[in-house]
Amino acid sequence: MNKKILVTVLIYNEGEKLKDLVQKFPENNNYTLLFIDDGSNDGTYYYLKSQNFNIIRHEKNYGVGIGIKEAIGYGRENNFDVIVIMAGNGKMLPSEIDRLTQPITDDEADYIQGSRYLEGGNSPHLPVFRHLAIKLFTMIANFILGFKGTDITCGFRAYRLDLFDDTTINITQDWLGKYEMEYYIHYKVIKNGYRVKEVPVSMIYPKTGKNYTKIKPFIGWWSMLRPWIYLTLRIKK
């Protein structure tokens, strides 16, 4: 039986990057596109509406976690089987979506994590500091989880949607509004013994080495780190 696949693109003021990305989605594909505009003020909503895409629009910027929660809710309400999460900043390639969905549709995995470090993946123009931070963060996550991953920070991911029937994976918690959500799900899925697999993907960075992330120093880093602290110490569920 064919699986219904939802590909969700998270956007916040991506401008021309988004328009370039949209052109890369093939006309003939096996998935439905959903764009979540997290409070953009650069005309993103009107551009997407003019292209007749499915859009969820926020009047203000809430954060990645809220977008992921809404995307999962949309997928479950509309009877999708698989959800892909990707950014709208052009770093991720639509041509690689099948790499994430196929292991799930073939019933080989429940959760797929993209990795720029596996053979077949790449990350041109990746800043050195970013590379070192990814390696350190991945090493810490692997130590906590006992999982031999290579790229914990890659946001190109796919999930079987019935994972969220598991009541121990509670994505409705208020503290999961920003980057916490991605790592919360990663932690819970692995700890609960679901089948996890990495696949090679591309993460393409600007040649200038500038404006490659919206993660704010300290605030953003804390958002990424606290799921590991809260869950390991059982401060949160």
GIBEL-V422166 format. One record per pair of residues at least 24 apart in sequence whose ideal C-beta (glycine too) atoms are under 10 Angstrom apart, sorted by the first residue. I is the first residue (numbers start at 1). J is the second residue. D is the distance in whole Angstrom. If there is no record, write none. Layout:
i: (I	I)
j: (J	J)
d: (D	D)
This chain:
i: (1	1	2	2	2	3	3	3	3	3	3	3	3	3	3	3	3	4	4	4	4	4	4	4	4	4	4	4	5	5	5	5	5	5	5	5	5	5	5	5	5	5	5	5	5	5	6	6	6	6	6	6	6	6	6	6	6	6	6	6	6	6	6	6	6	6	7	7	7	7	7	7	7	7	7	7	7	7	7	7	7	7	7	8	8	8	8	8	8	8	8	8	8	8	8	8	8	8	8	8	8	8	9	9	9	9	9	9	9	9	9	9	9	9	9	9	9	9	9	9	10	10	10	10	10	10	10	10	10	10	10	10	10	10	10	10	10	10	11	11	11	11	11	11	11	11	11	11	11	11	11	11	11	11	12	12	12	12	12	12	12	12	12	12	12	12	12	12	12	12	12	12	13	13	13	13	13	13	13	13	13	13	13	13	14	14	14	14	14	14	14	14	15	15	15	15	15	15	16	16	17	17	17	17	17	17	17	18	18	18	18	18	18	18	18	18	19	19	19	19	19	20	20	21	21	21	21	21	21	21	21	21	22	22	22	22	22	22	22	23	24	24	24	24	24	25	25	25	25	26	26	26	29	29	29	30	30	30	30	31	31	31	31	31	31	31	31	32	32	32	32	33	33	34	34	34	34	34	34	34	34	35	35	35	36	36	36	36	36	36	36	36	36	36	37	37	37	38	38	38	38	38	38	38	39	40	44	48	54	61	62	62	63	63	63	63	63	63	63	64	64	64	64	64	64	64	64	64	64	64	65	65	65	65	65	65	65	65	65	65	65	65	65	65	65	66	66	66	66	67	67	67	68	68	68	68	68	68	68	68	68	68	68	69	69	69	69	69	69	69	71	72	72	72	72	72	72	72	73	73	73	75	75	75	76	76	76	76	78	79	80	81	81	81	81	82	82	82	82	82	82	82	83	83	83	83	83	83	83	84	84	84	84	84	84	85	85	85	85	85	85	85	85	85	86	86	86	86	86	86	87	87	87	87	87	89	89	89	89	89	89	89	89	90	90	90	91	91	91	91	91	91	91	91	91	91	91	91	91	91	92	92	92	92	92	92	92	93	93	93	93	93	95	96	96	96	96	96	96	96	97	97	97	98	99	99	99	99	99	100	100	100	100	100	100	100	101	101	102	102	103	103	103	103	103	103	104	104	104	104	104	104	105	105	107	107	108	108	109	109	109	109	109	109	109	109	109	110	110	110	110	110	110	110	110	110	110	110	110	111	111	111	111	111	111	111	111	111	111	111	111	111	111	111	112	112	112	112	112	112	112	112	112	112	112	113	113	113	113	113	113	113	113	113	113	113	113	113	113	113	113	113	113	113	114	114	114	114	114	114	114	114	114	114	114	114	115	115	115	115	115	115	115	115	115	115	115	115	115	116	116	116	116	116	116	116	116	116	116	116	117	117	117	117	117	117	117	117	118	118	118	118	118	118	119	120	120	120	120	121	121	121	121	121	121	121	121	121	121	122	122	122	122	122	123	123	123	123	123	123	123	124	124	124	124	124	124	125	125	125	125	125	125	125	125	126	126	126	126	126	127	127	127	127	127	127	128	129	130	130	130	130	130	130	133	133	133	134	137	137	137	137	137	140	140	141	141	141	141	141	141	142	143	144	144	144	144	144	144	144	145	145	145	145	145	145	145	145	146	146	147	147	147	147	147	147	147	148	149	149	149	149	150	150	151	151	151	151	152	152	152	152	152	153	153	153	153	153	153	153	154	154	154	154	155	155	155	156	156	156	156	157	157	157	157	158	158	159	159	159	160	160	160	163	163	163	163	164	166	166	168	168	169	169	170	170	173	173	173	175	175	175	175	175	175	176	176	176	177	178	178	178	178	178	178	178	178	179	179	179	179	179	179	179	179	179	179	180	180	180	180	180	180	180	180	180	181	181	182	182	182	183	183	183	183	183	183	183	184	184	184	184	184	184	184	185	186	186	187	187	187	187	187	188	188	188	191)
j: (81	105	30	81	105	30	31	80	81	82	101	104	105	106	107	160	161	30	31	32	75	78	79	80	81	82	83	161	29	30	31	32	75	80	81	82	83	84	97	98	100	101	104	105	158	161	31	32	33	34	54	71	72	74	75	76	78	79	80	81	82	83	84	85	158	161	31	32	33	34	35	71	80	82	83	84	85	86	94	97	100	101	158	32	33	34	35	36	54	56	67	68	70	71	72	74	75	83	84	85	86	88	33	34	35	36	37	48	53	55	67	71	84	85	86	87	88	89	92	94	34	35	36	37	38	63	64	66	67	68	70	71	85	86	87	88	89	155	35	36	37	38	39	40	42	44	45	48	55	57	67	87	88	89	36	37	38	39	40	41	42	44	58	61	62	63	64	67	87	88	89	214	37	38	39	40	41	42	43	44	61	88	89	214	40	42	44	87	88	89	90	214	40	42	43	44	47	89	42	90	87	88	89	90	91	206	211	42	43	44	47	48	87	88	89	90	44	47	48	51	90	89	90	86	87	88	89	90	91	92	93	94	47	48	51	53	88	90	94	94	90	92	93	94	95	53	94	95	97	94	95	97	94	97	98	97	98	101	105	80	82	83	84	94	97	98	101	74	75	78	80	84	94	70	71	74	75	78	80	83	84	67	71	88	62	64	66	67	68	70	71	74	85	88	61	67	88	62	63	64	66	67	70	88	63	88	88	88	78	214	177	178	176	177	178	179	180	181	223	155	176	177	178	179	180	181	182	214	215	223	171	173	174	175	176	177	178	179	180	181	182	183	184	185	223	176	177	178	181	177	178	181	155	157	159	171	176	177	179	181	182	184	185	164	171	172	173	176	177	181	159	159	161	163	164	171	181	185	164	171	172	159	161	164	161	162	164	165	161	161	161	105	160	161	162	110	112	158	159	160	161	162	157	158	159	160	161	163	164	112	114	156	157	158	159	114	155	156	157	158	159	181	182	185	114	155	156	157	158	201	155	156	203	213	214	155	204	205	206	211	212	213	214	204	205	206	116	123	126	154	155	156	201	202	203	204	205	206	212	213	154	155	156	201	202	203	204	156	201	202	203	204	202	120	121	156	199	200	201	202	156	158	201	199	156	158	199	200	201	156	157	158	159	197	199	201	158	199	158	199	158	195	196	197	198	199	158	159	160	161	195	197	158	160	160	195	195	197	158	159	160	194	195	196	197	198	199	158	159	160	162	163	189	192	193	194	195	196	197	157	158	159	160	163	185	186	188	189	190	194	195	196	197	198	156	157	158	159	160	195	196	197	198	199	201	147	149	150	151	152	154	155	156	157	158	182	186	189	190	196	197	198	199	201	151	154	155	156	157	158	198	199	200	201	202	203	149	150	151	152	153	154	156	197	198	199	200	201	203	150	151	153	154	156	200	201	202	203	204	205	149	150	151	154	198	200	201	203	150	151	198	199	200	201	200	199	200	201	202	150	151	154	156	198	199	200	201	202	203	200	201	202	203	204	151	154	201	202	203	204	205	202	203	204	205	206	207	203	204	205	206	207	208	209	212	203	204	205	209	212	205	206	209	210	212	213	209	209	203	205	209	212	213	215	215	221	224	203	183	221	224	225	228	225	228	183	186	187	190	227	228	190	228	187	190	191	228	229	231	232	186	187	189	190	191	196	228	232	190	191	186	187	189	190	191	196	198	198	186	190	196	198	198	200	198	200	201	203	182	183	186	224	228	179	182	183	203	213	215	224	182	198	201	203	179	182	203	199	201	202	203	182	185	186	201	197	199	185	189	194	189	194	195	188	189	192	194	188	192	194	192	237	194	237	236	237	230	236	237	223	226	227	230	235	236	223	227	236	223	215	216	219	220	222	223	224	226	215	219	220	221	222	223	224	225	226	227	222	223	224	225	226	227	228	230	236	223	227	223	224	227	223	224	225	226	227	228	231	226	227	228	230	231	236	237	227	227	228	227	228	230	231	232	227	231	237	231)
d: (9	10	8	9	8	9	10	8	4	5	8	7	5	10	10	9	10	9	8	7	9	8	6	4	5	7	10	9	9	6	4	7	9	7	7	5	8	7	8	9	10	5	9	8	8	10	7	5	8	6	9	7	9	7	5	10	8	10	4	9	7	5	7	10	10	8	5	7	5	7	10	9	10	9	8	4	8	7	8	6	9	9	9	10	8	5	8	6	10	9	8	8	9	4	9	8	8	6	7	5	7	10	7	7	5	7	9	9	9	10	10	9	9	9	6	7	5	10	9	9	10	8	5	9	7	10	6	10	5	7	10	8	7	7	6	6	9	8	6	7	5	7	10	6	10	6	9	8	9	10	9	8	4	8	9	8	5	7	6	9	9	8	9	6	10	9	9	9	9	8	9	7	9	9	8	5	7	5	10	7	8	10	10	8	7	8	7	8	5	5	7	10	9	5	8	8	9	10	10	9	9	7	5	4	9	9	9	9	10	6	7	8	10	5	8	8	9	7	10	9	9	10	6	9	9	6	8	5	9	8	9	7	8	8	7	8	9	10	9	9	8	10	7	5	7	10	5	9	9	7	8	9	8	8	9	9	8	8	9	9	8	10	7	10	7	9	7	10	9	8	7	10	9	9	6	6	8	9	9	9	10	10	10	7	10	9	9	4	9	6	6	9	10	9	10	9	9	6	7	8	7	6	10	9	10	9	8	10	10	10	6	8	9	5	4	8	9	8	8	8	10	8	6	6	9	6	7	9	10	9	8	10	10	9	5	4	5	7	6	3	8	10	8	10	8	9	5	8	8	10	10	9	9	9	10	8	9	10	10	5	7	10	8	10	5	7	10	7	8	7	10	8	7	9	6	6	9	9	9	9	9	9	5	9	6	8	7	9	10	9	6	8	7	6	8	10	9	6	7	6	6	10	9	7	5	8	6	10	9	9	10	8	7	5	8	10	7	7	5	7	8	10	8	10	9	7	5	8	9	9	6	8	9	10	9	10	10	10	9	9	8	9	8	7	10	9	9	9	10	9	9	8	10	8	5	5	7	9	8	9	9	8	5	7	7	7	8	9	7	5	9	7	9	10	9	7	8	8	5	6	9	8	9	10	9	9	5	7	7	7	7	4	10	9	6	7	6	10	9	8	8	9	10	5	10	7	6	8	5	10	9	9	10	9	9	9	7	7	9	10	8	8	5	7	4	10	9	10	7	5	9	6	7	9	10	4	5	7	9	7	7	5	7	7	8	8	10	5	8	6	7	5	8	10	9	6	4	8	9	10	8	6	7	6	10	9	6	9	7	8	7	10	8	6	9	10	7	10	10	7	7	5	8	9	7	5	8	4	6	8	7	6	8	4	9	8	7	5	4	9	10	6	9	10	5	7	6	7	9	8	6	9	6	9	8	6	7	4	9	10	9	4	5	9	9	8	10	10	6	8	6	7	4	8	6	8	4	8	9	9	8	9	10	9	8	3	5	6	8	8	9	5	8	8	9	9	9	7	4	7	7	8	9	6	7	10	8	10	7	4	6	5	8	6	8	7	9	5	9	8	7	10	5	9	7	9	9	10	10	8	9	7	8	10	10	9	10	10	9	9	7	8	9	9	7	8	7	8	9	10	7	10	10	8	9	9	6	10	9	6	8	7	10	5	7	9	9	10	8	9	9	10	10	5	9	7	10	9	9	9	8	6	6	9	7	10	9	8	9	8	7	9	10	9	9	9	9	10	9	8	10	9	7	6	9	6	9	9	5	9	7	7	8	8	10	10	9	7	8	9	10	8	9	9	6	9	7	10	6	8	6	8	9	10	9	6	10	7	8	10	8	9	8	10	6	10	8	9	9	9	10	9	8	10	5	9	10	7	10	6	9	9	4	5	9	9	9	9	6	8	9	6	5	10	8	9	9	8	10	8	9	9	6	8	9	4	7	9	10	5	9	9	7	8	10	9	8	10	6	7	10	5	9	9	8	9	8)
